[in-house]
């Protein structure tokens, strides 16, 4: 994870209700997730190893939903993906 991604992750941890939806999508890319498909307002992101699949939606004010962001942060921490020295 590069420095910009680490800074974005810290921003998300410090204020999960204040993160923009575009920043959540960027955070998905930071941990190697790809947009698998889109269905209406739902964006489906997946990662193969370790497998993770999550649907995210944008709120009316353009922010990310806090519970979806929390799921992403928990996944990152559980699999130690925030370690800049970890090679995938």
N, C-alpha and C positions, 0 to 999 in steps of 0.2 A: 504494500500500500504506500503510495507516494505521500509527500508532505501535504499537498492540497487535500487529498482524501482524508488524511488524519485530522486536519483542521476542520473539515466538514463533519467528520464523525464527532469531534469534540463539541462543535456547535449543536449538533443533534442531541447529544447527551445533556448539554446544559439547558436547552430550551426545546424540548420535543414538540411543543405546540406552536413554535414560531418558525419551523422549517418550511420553506416553500416546497411545493410538489416537484418542481424541476430539480431542486437540490436532492430530494429523496431519489429521484430517478438517476441523478449523477452518482449518488452513493451506491446504488445498485451496480452501476458500471465499475465502480472502484473495487468491488469485491468479486468481480468476474461474472456477474449475473447479466443475462441478455434478455431483451424483451422477446418473449416467446410468441405472444399474440396479444391482440387488443380486441375487446368486445364491448362496444359502446363506451361507457366511461371507465371500464375496468382495463387496467394494464396488467398483464400476467408476465412476471419475471421468473426465470429459473436459473439454477446453477446445477451443474452435473455432479461435481465432487467437491465437497460433500453435497448431496442432493438437497435442494431447497426450492420450494415453489411458493410464490406469494402473489396474491392479487392486490393491487393498490388502486385507490381512487383519489381524485382531487376533490377537495372541499370547494364550496362556492367562492370562498375568498382567495383561492389559489394556493392554500396551504396544504401540507400533507396531513393525513389523519395520524394523530399521536399514537394510537394503539398499533397501527401498521409500522410506524417508525420504531416503536419499542420492540416489535417482533424482529425487525431487521437488526437493531443494535444487539439484542440478545443472541441472535445467530452469529453475528460477527465476534462477539466476546466468547461465546461457547466454543467456537472453532478457531479462536486465536488468529483471526484474519486481520486484526489491527496491528499485528506485530510487523514492523517494517523490515525486519531481518528474515522473516519467514519466506521461504521460496516455495512456490506452488508448482 
